[in-house]
Amino acid sequence: MKNIFLKNSVVELNQLLNNKEIQFMDMIEELEKAIQKFEHKVHAWVHYDIDNLKKEISQNDGFLKKKFSVSKLAGLPVGIKDI
């Protein structure tokens, strides 16, 4: 299966979450796979903490689902790169 971040736009990820075709934790696991696959080539991250992110998602899943109906970006992982 191709990584959900590589084959879907933010709008499409939002629709998958809204339709309950994927869960927030599914996205985090796919993010982890993508980082493990590409990080040694691109060196994009100074720091990331997948374990803490998983902990936060599991503790706040209900909150994210409520916020998700308000914000299209709620629960979507974001990386910011300064240039």
ZIBELJO-V754098 format. One record per helix or strand of 3 or more residues. SS is the DSSP state (A for helix, B for strand). FROM is the first residue (numbers start at 1). LEN is the number of residues. If there is no record, write none. Layout:
BEGIN
ss->SS from->FROM len->LEN
ss->SS from->FROM len->LEN
END
This chain:
BEGIN
ss->A from->4 len->4
ss->A from->10 len->9
ss->A from->24 len->19
ss->A from->50 len->19
END
